[in-house]
Amino acid sequence: MKVMVGLLSFLAASLPTLQQDPVTYSFAFFGCNRVDKADWHKKKNPSSANLPQLHQSFKDISNISPMPKALFMTGDLVLGYKDDKGEEVRKQLDAWLDEYKKSPLNGKITMVPLSGNHEMNRKVDDNKVASPYTTEVWNDWIRTNHLPPAVGNGPKPGGPDHVTDDQSLLNFSFDAGKLHFICLNTDTRVSTDDRIGFVPAAWAKADIEAASKRGQTIFLLGHRNVVDGDNAKGDAPIEAESGTALMKAMESNPNVVGYLCAHVHAWDVSRINHARVWQVIAGNGGSPLEKTWEPKDGKTFGFAVIEVHKSGRIDLVPYFREAKERYDDEDVKPAKAQTPIELGRLANS
């Protein structure tokens, strides 16, 4: 009886606090949902996405109250990596979008797709190289389907980043109330050789500084991680030179809260170089999970939500579901919200 009375007292004390500091804006994000090539049944699943996990995440996000205003898909939506002129990745992207259009989120949330290395690069034999074709494939996919950004403000060919093609719809930024989002293509073609993993760091730095002058709170999003996570390692992070420049641009500006990404097939929350800016890796969207990731409570799939409260507090809320032995198992349960992690506060709050 004493335990029950104590619990009721705790809930009664907590309720006013929750009511007084409601969520005023939120957005969800996750990446890395594509299946492995050996497990892809092309006729059954032309999208190459892990459909059981994808469908459940869409459903789970639709059931959050209040529903997030935006969903950022942080790359590797599809398998891609075909040695062609981008025809295969376009077919997969079209099929992926068909799956989204059937979801309960369609028409109720702003869905922002970001490119990953599987969308932008190709494989020649066993080598991962830059593709000269996929930029225009992605740009046409965005325009044809009226996907964000409606008007791209990213870098054109040339400039301080030495961009080689039209990246205006692949690297872009926009405002949502007091927040400013900078979306990055972490495989931007900035040279004529086959190096991969570049970001237009000079363009990002200028955009950060402009948003900061407006007093906005800044999140950057991209596919590749900037540094290795504390709990898991995956494929190569952002190329070192442009990655270092990006880290300096973020760290030098107090309005930047964090960099949100995927690429590593795991969940990891850490400070970049153990300094101020957060890096959140939400790469447990549905692709085979990293063998290097061994969380004490078991591996999970899921997504993450950033909540902005009336007080200005910014929380990160992970949503996890159990990962079965087969990563593409069709027996998928709803994800459960985990303990929020406070990332910071709105600028000037």
ABEGO torsion letter per residue (X at the ends): XAAAAAAAAAAAAAAAAAAABBBABBBBBBBGABBBAAABBAAABAAGBBAAAAAAAAAAAAABOBBBABBBBBEGABAEGBBBAGAAAAAAAAAAAAAAAABAABGABBBBBBBBAAAABBBBEABBBBBAAAAAAAAAAAAAAGBOBABBABBBBEEAAGBABBAAAABBBBBBEABBBBBBBAABBABABABBGBBBAAAAAAAAAAAAAAGBBBBBBBABBABBBAABBBBBBBBAAAAAAAAAAAAABAABABBBBBGBBBBBBBBBGGBABBBBBBAAAGBBBBAABBBAAEBBBEBBBBBBBAAGBBBBBBBBBBBBABAABABBBBBBBBBBBBAEBBBGX
